[in-house]
């Protein structure tokens, strides 16, 4: 914990453009028929609200330790959007507390919350990161606040989270609609029943429906330690954005919330407007898009690129996509508009495992897409999963061969982890590789060990893949170029040294 606690702020006062919120009306502010009557618009709400992201380094990470610790700390966009929705509903005493960025442990978080004295605390989590979120909930409860847990995790485990006494409510679905309604009910001294998406020990409101982010406004960033965020992939300062939501594909390793199954798109004007605001207000040098699939609506991406050119905006950006959604003309337009990197979900180099992953891809598409991006001047980042269910060493070698053969500048090798609610989880339980009740017991805090790997040497395979990819002679120039462009000398060199030190004699077996 830092010796002195950092100052936190609620962002700029109303009317000063705090967070650069777009002028769109926020979601969830119009009362539906029979809903709780809204307070007068002129009345300033007095409820004090804290939105918390606590540490998510956990035993069930899919990333190996050497890389995980150096990868970076990125802003939490979900809490930023909730902050915006709360401000639009009249709640101005709202803070975001991002402990990974602030360098705070649980005691530091407890002290910060005790100083702020919140009435309501919202904590976001994924299922693997739940232990850290429970720590945050306990810290919040010690101040006497009401506590709500939200995030992707709660789609599968809603009522189960209430096993923890520090959690009063669980939000399922859209926090941008749940939180303002919950805050208003608490301020009026009412029981928060009838709120869609809110689950308590007395009420189950199902899931709050998906909303278009353009109807919410831009995520609030005022008061966040923007200079403390970093990514091994980008120069500082950088920022994250979402330009669209939803993914129609059904990869078997990917957990989807109900809200993920419908695609929604922000207009090019709104997207480029936020990009320009990030550069003007925060001086960002690179923007990392965290859409599910950025190029799903290719016509809209072309319009975004054209608008960037028309406005003269100069900022680097990167985005995730699929190998079957990047025609050459689109790649050329993206490169001309400042796209420096595309993150491809390649996943594997063996056709049979690609089929079992339900990737709807093939090796030929992978090779063409990465090569086309390279020739357009866009660097390629490939995501791979190793240690798949019943993956043979030969199948693993095909993945490694593919990663080293195509013109990728970066790669990430995750170990297959059967997350709850995924087809991979169902298949792994049926194959007897993992206990059927592992995640249920993990949620209750009964497990202090990682879920089993699907092949015995999965972790070793991931380490070997990193070493074979990054310690090649051919990677010297791309890595030097990357460090010069981003300034990420220390993190990159530390990661490479760590990989080199972990070299094992058993590498030759692969």
NUGUTI-274893 format. One record per residue: residue in one letter; z, x, y of N, C-alpha, C in turn. Coordinates in steps of 0.02 Angstrom, whole numbers, plus 50000, padded with zeros to 5 digits. Example, Ala and Ser with C-alpha at 12.3 -4.5 7.8 and 13.67 -1.06 7.14 Angstrom:
BEGIN
a503905066049716503905061549775503905066049835/s503545064249888503575068449947503945064550002/
This chain:
BEGIN
x500005004249940500005000050000500005004450062/x499655002250114499665006050176500355005850207/x500525011150245501185011550275501295006150327/x500775004450364500824999150414500324993750397/x500524987450404500084981950386499554981050439/x498944979350418498404978550467498474972050506/x498204972050565498184965950604497644961450576/x497784955050575497274950250553497174945250609/x496574942650614496454937850667496104931850638/x496134926450675495814920250654495094919850677/x494824925350702494164925050731494204923350805/x493644922250837493654920850908493844913650921/x494114912250980494314905350997493714900750997/x493824894150990493284889450990492864889951053/x492224889451045491774889551103491534896451121/x491774901751087491544908451104491064911151052/x490854906951005490354909150957490644913150901/x491294912250884491604916050831491224915450766/x491084921150735490744921250671490014919950676/x489754918650736489044917350743488834911150706/x489254906050706489094900050668488474896750695/x488034894450650487444890950672487634884050697/x487214880950736487404874650767487384868650721/x487194869650658487154864050612487834860850602/x487854854350591488484850950578488754853050510/x489414854350505489694856550443489724851050390/x489664853150327489704848250272490424845750267/x490494839650245491154837050230491524834350290/x491204834050349491574831750408491454824450422/x490984821350389490864814250399491214810350344/x491654805750363492034802050313491594796950278/x491624796850212491264791850173491654785350175/x491324779950153491644773450152492274773750109/x492834771350137493454771350099493824777850099/x493544783050131493864789550132494414789750185/x494824794850182495374795650229495094796150300/x495354792250348495094792550416495204799450447/x494694802050480494734808650511495174808350574/x495504813950588495884814350650495414814450709/x495644812450768495204812550827494904819450837/x494274819650857493924826050863494244830650915/x494584827650966494874831851018495534834950998/x495814832550942496474835050923496414841550884/x496794846450906496794852850871497284852450813/x497034853850753497464853650694497964859450697/x498564858250674499094863250678499214866950613/x498904864650559499014867750494498784874950495/x499194879350466499024886450462498754887750391/x498164890750388497814891550324497614898850313/x497744901350254497524908050235497044907550176/x496504911250180496004911650126496034918650098/x496154919350032496314925850003495834927749947/x495604934049950495284937249893495734943249876/x496024943149815496454948649794496054953049747/x496364958449724496004963349683495704960149621/x495094962149603494774959449543494594964949494/x494894970849501494814975949450495224973749390/x494914972849334495284969749278495034972549212/x495404970949159495234973749094494604970549065/x494374964949092493784961649065493164962749108/x493154968149146492554969749183491994971649135/x491374970349156490794972349115490534979249134/x490844982249186490624988749211491094994249185/x490835000249174491265005749152491655008349211/x492245011149197492725012849249492445017749300/x492075022949277491825028049324491405025049379/x491025019749362490585016649411490945011349450/x491355007349417491695001749449492095003949509/x492455009449504492895011749558492515014149619/x491885016149610491505018949665490955014349691/x490865008549658490305004149675490365001349745/x490974999749767491064997249834491484991049838/x491604988749898491964982549913491524978449959/x491294972749936490834968549974491194962550002/x490974959950060491274953950089491224948050041/x491714943550046491724937550004491414931850044/x490794930250029490434925250068490714918250060/x490954916650000491224909949988491794908250035/x492254912950044492814911650089492584911250161/x492064915150178491794914750246491514907950261/x491164904950213490894898250223491444893050229/x491964893750187492534889050192492874889650260/x492944895750285493244896850350492834893150404/x492184893750400491754890250448491854882750445/x491884879950384491964872750376492644870450403/x493164874450392493824872650418493844872750494/x493524877750524493504878150598493134872150627/x492584870350595492194864650620492594858150614/x493054857850565493464851850557494074851950603/x494134857150644494674857350692495254861850675/x495224865150617495774869650597495614876650623/x495984878750672495854885250705496324890750682/x496914889050656497374894150632497204895950560/x496644899250552496384901050485496264908550484/x496484911850431496344918950423496044920150354/x495634925250349495404927750285495774934250271/x496054934950212496404941050193496054943850132/x495714949450141495324952650089495674959050068/x496104958650018496534964350002496154970549978/x495604969949941495234976049922494984979849984/x494744976150034494494979450095495064982250137/x495634978850137496204980950178496624986350143/x496504987450079496894992350042497604990150028/x497694983650016498364980850005498494979349931/x499094980849908499304978649842499654971849849/x499954969449795500264962849797500834962449847/x501224967749853501774967649900501514967649972/x500974971249984500674971050050500414964150068/x500104960850018499864954050029500444949450043/x500984950150005501574945850015501854946650086/x501894952850109502154954150176501694951150230/x501044951750220500564949150269500614941450272/x500664938350213500734931050212501394928750243/x501924932450229502574930650257502564931050333/x502174935750360502114936450432501694930750462/x501184928650426500744923350452501054916450443/x501464915450391501794909150376501304903350367/x500854903850318500354898550308500664892250278/x500344886550293500524880250260500114879250197/x499504882050197499044881350141498704887950129/x498664889950066498324896150048497804894649994/x497184896650007496644895949957496494902849928/x496474903249862496344909549828495714908649785/x495254913349790494634912949751494654917849693/x494354915849637494354920249578493774918849531/x493624923849490493214922949431493684922849371/x493444921149312493884921049254494144928149237/x493724933349233493994939949219494494942349272/x494414940149334494844942349388495464938049398/x495594933349351496144928649359496834932049366/x496994937349329497654940249337497814942249409/x497324945249444497434946949514497514940749557/x497134935549542497184929349581497874926149571/x498134926349511498804923449499499324927449539/x499254933949542499704937949584499684935549656/x499084934149681499004931749750499334924849758/x499254920449708499554913849712500314914349713/x500584918849673501314919749673501564922349740/x501184926949769501374929449835501344923849887/x500844919649882500784914049929501334908949920/x501494907449858502014902449844502694904849868/x502804911449869503444914049891503564912749965/x503034911150003503104909550074503224902150086/x503194898150032503294890950039502654887050050/x502074890450047501444887050059501214882949999/x500784878050011500414874849957499844879549938/x499684879849873499204884749849498654881249809/x498034882849826497454880349789497044886149763/x496844885749700496424890849669495724888149662/x495224892249680494524890149675494094895849652/x493434894749653492964899849630492614897749566/x492154901849542491774900149482492204898849421/x492774902049417493214901449359493434894249346/x493544890449399493844883849392493364878649364/x492724880249361492244875549332492394874449258/x492604879649223492764879149151493504877449142/x493924880949180494644879949173494924876949237/x495024870449237495304867049295496044865849284/x496204860949243496914859249232497294864949199/x496954869149160497304874649126497634879449176/x497344880049235497644884549285498314882049310/x498434875649303499064872749326499644874649281/x499494878249227500024881149186500444885849228/x500124888949277500474893549322500824889449377/x501474890049382501864886049428501704887549501/x501414893349513501244895249582500624891649608/x500274888149565499654884749585499784877249589/x499674874449649499774867249659499134863249647/x498574866149667497934862549662497404867349636/x496884864449607496294868249586495694864849617/x495254868949647494644866249676494054867549629/x493684862249614493124862849568492484860849606/x492024865449613491414864049651491464866949721/x491234863149769491144865549837491784865949878/x492024872049888492624873049929492524870950001/x491894871150025491774869350095491894861950108/x491894857750057492064850750066492774849250044/x493014852849993493694851649967494224853750017/x494154859850045494694862650086494814858650150/x494304856650188494464852650248494804846050232/x494604842850178494924836550160495644837550138/x495764842850098496444844350077496874846050137/x496624850150182497004852150241497184846050284/x496704841450291496844835550332497364831150300/x497334830350233497834826250198498524829350206/x498584835850198499234839050205499504838550276/x499054839150325499294838650394499544831650410/x499224826650379499444819850391500024817750347/x500264822350305500834820850262500674816150205/x500034815950185499824811550131499744815350066/x499794811750011499644814649946498884815649942/x498654821549923497934822949923497584820249861/x497634813749851497254810549797496624807549826/x496144806449784495514803649807495024808749833/x495204815249831494754820449855494314822849798/x493674822149806493214824249754493214831849747/x493304834249686493324841349673494024844249672/x494534840149688495224842549688495574840349624/x495904845149591496284843749531497004845849543/x497464841349528498184842849533498524840349470/x499164840749469499524838249410499524830649408/x499344827449464499324820149467498624817249474/x498134821549490497474818949509496934823549482/x496384820649458495804824449437495194821649472/x494954825349521494384822949562493714825449538/x493674827949475493024830249450492784836349487/x492134836549503491844842249538491524839949603/x491644843649657491324842149721490584843949718/x490134839649741489414840949734489184846649778/x488614849549760488304855049795488084852849865/x488154857349913487904856049981487444861650001/x487014860250048486564865250074486944869550124/x486924876050114487304880550158487094880050231/x486474877950242486244877350312486624871650347/x486884866850309487274861450338487994863550353/x488194869350327488874871850338488904876150400/x488414880550409488434885450463488504892350433/x488444897350473488494904250448489214905850431/x489324910050381490014911650362490384915250417/x491014913450427491434916650478491594923750457/x491454928450502491604935550490492094938350540/x492264934550592492744936850641493424938050610/x493724943750625494374945450596494334949250531/x493744949650501493684953550439493604960950455/x493824965350411493754972550423493054974850405/x492564972950445491874974150428491714981550416/x492054985950452491924993150444492224995950380/x492684992050348492994994450287492614992550224/x492124988050231491714986350174491214992050161/x491074993250098490584998450083490254996950016/x489664999650008489294999249945488985006049933/x489015008249872488705014649855487955014349866/x487685008249874486975007349882486745007049954/x487195006550003486965005050071487345009250123/x487015010450180487365013750237487855008850269/x488365011650300488835007550338488615007050411/x488765001450444489014995250415488454991250383/x488634987450334488144983050301488444976150295/x488044971350274488284964550266487944961250208/x488224955750186487934951750132487734944950158/x487244941950126487004935250146486774931450084/x486714924850093486404920550043485874916450079/x485264916650054484734912750086484544906550045/x484754906349982484604900649939485134900149885/x485154894449852485644893449799485294890449738/x485574892149680485334888949619484854893249580/x484824892049515484384895749470484194891149412/x483544890049402483334885549348483304888849279/x483414895349276483354898949213484004898449173/x483964899949109484534898549065484704904649022/x484794910349054484974916449018485644915348982/x485684917648920486254915748878486904919348896/x486874924448938487474928148957487754925749023/x487394921349057487564919549126487934912849128/x488524913049161488894906849171488624903149232/x488494896749224488254892749280488744887149294/x488934886649358489304880749380488814874949386/x489094868949389488664863049397488244863749461/x488534866649514488174867149578487614872349575/x487604876549522487084881649518486434879049490/x486444873049462485874870649424485344867249468/x485494866549532485014863649579484854868849632/x484214869749647484024874849696484004871849766/x484294875449814484274873349884484104879449926/x483724878349979483464883850019483624882950093/x483834888450124483904888450196483224889750228/x483114887150288482474888150321482384895450341/x481774897750347481654904550370481984905850438/x481964900850482482254901850549483014903050545/x483344899350501484064900250495484234906950463/x483844908950413483954915350379483864921150427/x483304921250462483154926850507483634926650567/x483844920750588484334920250641484984923650623/x485214922550561485834925850540485734933350533/x485154935450508485014942550503485054945850572/x484744942650621484744945350689485444945650718/x485854940450704486534940350728486954945950697/x486844947250632487204952650599487044959450630/x486414960450647486224966750677486494967250749/x486454961850786486664962050857487414962550863/x487784958350826488504958050836488884963450798/x488654964850737489024969550694488674976250687/x488074976850711487714983150707487534985050636/x487424980050592487294981650521486634985350514/x486634990050467486034994050453485654991350392/x486014987750349485684984950290486014978450271/x485614973650248485854967150226485694966350152/x486204964450114486124963450043486134955950028/x485564953250006485534946149989485824945249919/x486234939949913486544938449849486354931549824/x485714929849833485434923849803485434924749727/x485364919249691485264919849619484584923049605/x484064920249637483384923049630483054922349699/x483014927749736482784927449805482064924949810/x481634926949764480914925249769480724919049729/x481204914749714481054908749675480554904349712/x480634903549778480164899749820479764904949859/x479204907049832478844912749861478554911249929/x478334905049940478064903250005478584904050060/x479204902150046479734902950095479874910250110/x479844914550058479954921650068479414924550113/x478794922350103478244924750147478384922650220/x478634916550229478784914150297479354918250328/x479844920050287480394924250312480124931050335/x479684933850294479394940350311478974939950375/x478594934650381478184933750441478624933050503/x479164929250497479614928150554479974934550574/x480154938650525480454945150540479974949350582/x479334949250562478834952950600478734950150669/x478714943550675478594940450740479164941750789/x479784941950764480364943050807480494950450821/x480154954750784480254961950793480924964450767/x481224960750721481874962650693481794968850649/x482204973950662482174980150623482834981050587/x482854979250524483454980250484483244980750410/x483554985250374483424986050303483744980150265/x483414978150211483724973050169483494973750097/x483894970850052483734970949981483894964149952/x483634962749892483744956149863483654956349787/x483944951549752483864951049679483264946649661/x482944948149606482374944049585482254944849511/x481724941749487481514942249418480834945749415/x480684948749358480064952549353479444948049352/x479534941549340478954937049338478864933249403/x479204935249456479164931549520479024936149579/x478644941549567478494946249621477754948349619/x477304943949639476604945949643476504951549694/x475974955349686475854961249728475834959449802/x475494954149821475444952349892476134950849922/x476554947749883477224946249907477624952649916/x477564957249869477904963649874477684967449937/x477054967249952476804970750011477084967550075/x477124960850075477404957450134478144959050142/x478504959350088479224960850090479344968050115/x478944972650089479014979650110478884980250185/x478384976750210478224977050281478754973850325/x479174969550295479694966150334480374969550327/x480394975350296481024979050293481374979250227/x481084976150175481404976250108481354983350080/x481924986350065481934993150039482104993549965/x482354987949937482574988149868482564981249837/x482334980849775482374974649737482794975849675/x483254971249661483674971649602483374967049548/x483134970149495482804966549441483294965449383/x483344959249360483724957849299483304959249238/x483254965549220482844967649163483204966149098/x483824968249093484304966849040484214970748975/x483604971248949483544974748885482834977248873/x482774982048829482124984848813481864982948744/x482234978648710482024976448643481784969248646/x481164967748625480894960948630481314955748595/x481594957348538481984952448500482624950548538/x482954955548567483564953948604483394950348669/x482844952048701482624948248760482534940948742/x482254939648684482164932648662482834929248651/x483304932848620483964930048608484354929048673/x484204933148722484514932248788484214926448827/x483654923748803483304918348836483044920448905/x482794926648908482574929348972481884926848993/x481494924148948480804921948964480414927648995/x480514933648967480194939648994479914943748936/x479534949048953479304953648902479224960548933/x479134965548891479114972448914478534973548963/x477964970448950477394971248994477534968749064/x477854962949071478024960349137478514964949173/x478984967649135479474972149165479134978349193/x478704981349153478364987449175477924986149236/x477564980549236477114979049292477504977849356/x478034973849352478414972049412478734978149445/x479054982349405479394988149433478884993049461/x478324993949427477794998449451477484995749515/x477344989249517477054986249578477524987049638/x478164986049627478644986849681478664994049705/x478654998649658478665005849675478045007649717/x477475005149697476855006649733476835003349801/x477204997849809477244994449874477744997849921/x478115002749895478605006249936479305003349932/x479424999149881480084996049871480424999349811/x481035001649821481395004749766481634999549716/x481655001549653481854996949601482554998449575/x482954993249568483624993749538483614989249477/x483734992049418483714988249357484404986849329/x484534980549313485144978649278485004978349204/x485444981349164485374981349092486034979449059/x485994976249001486574974548962486524978148895/x487034981948878487044985448814487614982748771/x487574984148706488094981648661488034974248649/x487424971648649487314964548635487534962848565/x487634956548552487844954248486487374956848432/x487634960948386487264963948331486704968648354/x486754971448414486264976248438486294982548394/x485724984648368485694990848329485614996848375/x485735002748348485645008748389484915009548409/x484455007548366483745008048383483585003348441/x483864997348441483754992748496484054995448561/x484634998448557484935001648615484485007248642/x484215011248597483765016748618483145014148653/x482905008348632482315005448666482485003648739/x483095001148750483314999548818483345005848860/x483645011048833483715017348869483025020448882/x482585020248833481905022948842481535019148897/x481605012548898481275008548949481545010349018/x482195010749025482495012249090482255018949117/x482175023749073481965030449095481205031049103/x480835026449074480105026849076479805023649139/x480085018049159479805014449217480085017549282/x479735016649339479935020049401480525016649437/x481105016749404481715014149434482065019749473/x482345017949530482735022749569483475022149554/x483685016449528484375015249512484425010749450/x484975011149415485085006749358485825005649349/x485994999849322486684998249306486694995749234/x487164998449194487204996749123487874993349110/x487854986949098488444983049084488534982249009/x489164981648987489284979948918489284972348911/x488974969848858488934962648847489634959748843/x489774954748884490424951448885490314943948879/x490564940948825490454933648815490914929648860/x490684928048919491074924148967491134916948944/x491674913648960491764906648938491224902148967/x491014897348927490514892648950489794895048944/x489684900948912489014903548904488794902948831/x488134902648819487884902648750488094908948712/x488134914648747488344920748713489054919948686/x489474916648722490164915548699490154911248635/x489764905948636489714901548577489464905448517/x488944909448527488654913348472489144918648447/x489524921748491489984926948472490574924248432/x490804918248452491334915048414491084913148345/x490484910348342490194908348277490104914348231/x489954920248260489844926248221490504929648202/x491054926948226491704929748210491874936148249/x491524937448304491644943548342492244943048390/x492384936948413492944935948460493334929748440/x493974929448457494364923348443494124917548485/x494094911748455493854905848492494304904148551/x494944905748546495414903848599495584909648645/x495204915048644495384920848685495444918948758/x494934915848787494944914448859495474909348877/x495594904548832496124899648846496804903248852/x496924907848807497564911548809497574916548866/x496994919348883496944923948940497124920349004/x496894914149012497044910149071497794908949077/x498124908149021498844906949021499244913449028/x498904919149029499244925549038499524928448973/x499254926348916499524928548852499184934848824/x498644936948855498284942848830498324948448882/x498464954448859498444960348903497954965548876/x497474963248837496954967748812496274964448821/x495764968648826495084966248839494824962148781/x494394957348796494044953748743493644958748703/x493574957648639493244962448595492514963748613/x492294970048604491584971648612491204968648553/x490564967348565490154964048513489854968948464/x489854975448482489724980848434490274986048447/x490494989548396491094993848403491034999148457/x490435002048468490365007548516490015005448580/x490114999148601489764996548660489935000548723/x490575002148733490775005948791490445012848791/x490415015948734490105022548728489365022048744/x489045016748723488325015848737488205015348812/x488635011748847488555011148919488635017848953/x489135021748933489235028448962488645032948948/x488385032748887487805036848870487205034848912/x487105028348920486535025948960486575028549031/x487155028249062487235030849130487075038349133/x487335042049085487215049249086486485050849076/x486175047649026485465049049012485015047149070/x485195041749106484775039549161484865043849223/x485485044749245485615048049309485625055649306/x485755058549249485795065849245485135069049223/x484605065149226483935067949212483705072249271/x483305077149256483015081349309482605077249357/x482255072149331481825068049374482205064049426/x482865063349417483255059249464483505063249524/x483415069849523483685074049577483415071949645/x482755071249651482465069449716482655062449737/x482595057249694482805050549716483535050149737/x483975053749702484685053549720484815057049787/x484495062649798484565066049862484315061649919/x483745058449907483465053849957483945048149971/x484225045349918484695039749925485305041849966/x485595047549950486195049849987486045051250060/x485455053950073485265055350142485165048850182/x484865043850150484725037550185485355033350196/x485815033550149486395029050152487025032450176/x487045039150173487665042650190488195042250137/x488015039550078488495038850024488525045149981/x488655050750013488675057149978489275057549932/x489865056049958490465057049919490495052549858/x490375045949867490405041349811489895043049757/x489285044749780488755046349732488905052649694/x489105057949730489255064349696489865063749651/x490375060049673490955059049630490765055449566/x490335050449572490115046749513489725051249465/x489285055349493488885059849451489325064949416/x489805067749453490265072549423490675069449366/x490885063249378491275059749327490865058649264/x490225056749274489785055749216489675062249179/x489575067749216489445074249185490055076549145/x490655075449172491255077549137491375073649073/x491115067549071491245063349012490725064248957/x490275069048965489765070248914490085071748847/x489835068448796490125069148729489615072048681/x489865075548631489425078348580489085072848540/x489375066848542489075061348503488465058348538/x488325060448601487735057948636487105059048595/x487085064548560486465066248522486345061248466/x486855057548445486775052648392486345046748415/x486265046248480485885040548507485195042948531/
